[in-house]
């Protein structure tokens, strides 16, 4: 009977360790997702600034005015 209880204790320890590992992976994944969302927002904002700059240049010097 002692071996069975010891085996159950080891199984519980392994399960506890696996749950802790899974929680850590979830936490790292959540951080990566958050950073990805931040980078996407930064890229969208940058795209908007670049588009505004390009539109301003086109208004100042439309393609029809350029030598070609």
C-alpha positions in Angstrom: 0.0 0.0 0.0 2.9 2.3 0.7 4.2 2.1 -2.9 0.7 3.0 -4.3 0.5 6.1 -2.1 4.0 7.1 -3.0 3.2 6.6 -6.7 0.1 8.8 -6.3 2.2 11.5 -4.6 4.8 11.4 -7.5 1.9 11.7 -10.0 0.5 14.6 -8.1 3.9 16.3 -8.1 4.3 15.7 -11.8 0.9 17.1 -12.5 1.5 20.1 -10.3 4.8 20.7 -12.2 3.0 20.4 -15.6 0.3 22.8 -14.5 2.9 25.3 -13.4 4.7 24.9 -16.7 1.5 25.4 -18.6 0.7 28.5 -16.6 4.1 30.0 -17.4 3.7 29.2 -21.1 0.3 30.9 -21.1 1.8 33.9 -19.3 4.6 34.2 -21.8 2.2 33.8 -24.7 0.0 36.6 -23.3 3.0 38.9 -23.0 4.0 38.1 -26.6 0.4 38.8 -27.8 0.3 42.1 -25.9 3.6 43.2 -27.4 2.4 42.1 -30.9 -0.7 44.2 -30.4 1.4 47.2 -29.4 3.7 46.8 -32.4 0.7 46.5 -34.7 -0.8 49.7 -33.3 2.6 51.4 -33.7 2.8 50.2 -37.3 -0.8 51.4 -38.1 0.0 54.8 -36.7 3.3 55.0 -38.7 1.4 54.0 -41.8 -1.0 56.9 -41.3 1.8 59.4 -40.8 3.6 58.1 -44.0 0.4 58.2 -46.0 -0.3 61.8 -44.8 3.3 62.8 -45.8 3.0 61.2 -49.3 -0.4 62.9 -49.9 1.2 66.2 -48.9 4.0 65.7 -51.4 1.6 64.7 -54.2 -0.4 67.9 -53.5 2.8 70.0 -53.7 4.2 68.2 -56.8 1.6 66.1 -58.6 2.9 63.4 -60.8 1.7 65.3 -63.9 4.1 68.1 -63.1 7.2 65.9 -62.9 9.6 65.6 -65.8 9.5 62.1 -67.2 
